[in-house]
Amino acid sequence: MKTRQTALRFLNLARILWALATLGAIVATYADTASRGPVQPLNFFGYFTIQSNLVVVLVGLIYLTLLAPLGAAGGVPLPWANWVMHILGPLLVLADWLLARDRTSLSYRAVPLLLIYPLLWTGVVLIRGASDGWVPYPFLDPDQGYPVIALYVVSIAVLFAGIAFLVVAYGLRGRHRDVQLEIR
């Protein structure tokens, strides 16, 4: 049992270090952007990459600082920050999911819930694109026409749903059954 506790401590330390590297990448990207002129916070924080990385950092830090001690189970101009947020972070999340056993299993009913935030984000971006012309990614540019944007959005939503489905299926296959979480 002591070996399991030691492994969990190292895993949590690795998660904290990754969260700090991600947060550092976001702060450095903001500072780099500010060094070239005034930063429009709504634009900077309008990128899904920035938002999703902040959410993962916050969720991870909340878990690690509040629950773990209790025993409860787009183009970034800075190359290193881009690498941390777009390559290292997703690879570490994937490795953590595949290798760590300290999480709950979700039911398939969670899949639509996992799509709420990305779809709300897309709606806000489309409203901004139509009202002030700002979009964080070229594939959401209203100038190309809404049928093209709809094709991108539907394709990405299907991809996200597929990934969510695979994550739930993997969790339900018995690797993460230490605790069950039911979404009803």
N, C-alpha and C positions, 0 to 999 in steps of 0.2 A: 504494500500500500504506500510505503514511503517513496518508492520509485515513481509511482503514478503521481504523487503530489509534487515531486521534484520536476517531473516532465511537464506537468501543468504550469508550474511556476515559470519554467523556461519558455513555454508556449506563450504565456501571458506577457512575459518580458519581450518576446519577439513581436507580439501584437502591439505593444506600447511603442516599441522602436519604430515599427512600420507606421503607426499613427503619427508619431512625431515627424518622421521623414515626409509623410504626405502633407501634414500641416505646414512644415517648413517649405515644401514645394509651392504650396498655395500662397504663403506669405511672400516668398521670394518672387513669385510671378506677379503679385500685386505691386511689390516694390519696383520691379523691373518695368512694369507698365507705367507706374507713376513717374519713373525717371525720364520717360519720354514725353510726358505731358500730363494734364489733369486726368484723373481716373473717374469715369462715370460708374459709380458702384453698381447701379442696376444693370449695366452692360457687363461689367466684370463678373458679377455673381449671377449673371443670366446664363452662363454656360452650364450645360448639364454636367460636364466633367467636374467643374468646380463644385457644384451643388452636391453631386453624388459622392464625391470624395469627402466633402465636409460632413455629409450625413454618415458615411461609414466611419469617419474619425470620431464623430460625436457618439454614435451608437457603440463603437468599440470602447471608447474611453468611459462612457457611462457604465457599460457592462464591467469593464476591468476595475473601475474604481468603486462602484456601488454594489455589484452583484458577486463578482468573482471572489472578493475577500470573505463573503458570507458563505461560500461553498456552493452557491447556486450555479447550478450548472449554466478634343477639339483643337486644337493646336495651341499649345502653350509656347511662348517665345523662348523660354529658357529650356535648353535641351535636357538638362538633368531633371528639371521639374516636370517636363513633359514625360520623360521616361518613368519617373516615380508614379505619376498619376495615370498614365495610359498603359504602361507595360508592367512595371514592378508590382504596383498595387493590385491590379486584377490577377496577376499570377500568384501573388501571395494569398489573396482571398481564395482562389481556386485550390491552392495547396492546403490552406487552412481547412477548407471545407472537406477536402478528400481525406486528410490525415487526422484531424482532431476529432475526438469523440465527445467533446464536452458541450454539445448543443442539443436542442430539442428537435424533434421531427415535426414537420408541418403537414397538414392534410392538403389534398388537391384543391380544396376550397380556398386556399391561400393564394393561388395563382392569379385570379382576377384582382385581388387586393394588392398584389405586388406591382400591378400595372397602373394603379391609380396615380401615383406620383408622376411617373414619366408622361402619362397622358395629360395631367393637369399642367405640367411644365410645358408641354407642346402647345396646349391651348393658350397659355400666357404668351409664349413666344410668337405664335401666329397673330395674336391680337396686337402685340407690340410691332411686329413686322408690318401689319396693315396700317397701324396708326402713326408710328414715327419712323418706320423703315429699318429699324435695327433688328437683325437676327444674328445669333451667335455662329451659325453654321450655314454655308452656302446652299445646302440642299433644302433649307427652309426659306429661301429668298422668294418673296411673293412675285417678283418679276418673272419667274419661270412659269407661273401659273399654278393655281390651286390643285388641278388634277395631278400634276407632277408631284407637288408637295404631298398630296394625299397618298400617292403611291409609295413615297418614301416613308411616311408616317405609318401606314399600314404594314409595310414590310418590316420596319423596325419593331413595331408592336408585336408582330408575329414572332420575330426573333427573340424579343424579350420574354414573351409568353413561353416559347419553346425552351429557353434557358431556365425559366422559373419552373416549368414542368419537370425538366431533367433534375434540377436541384431537389425538388420535392420527392421525385421518384428515387433518387439516390439516398436521401435521408430515410425513406420508408423501407428500403431494402434490408434494414436491420443493422446498419453500421452505426446509427446514432439513436439507439432506442433506450438510452439511459433515462431519459425524461421524455414524456410525450406532451405536446402542446396541441390542443384541438382548437380550430377556428370554426365556430358554429354560426 
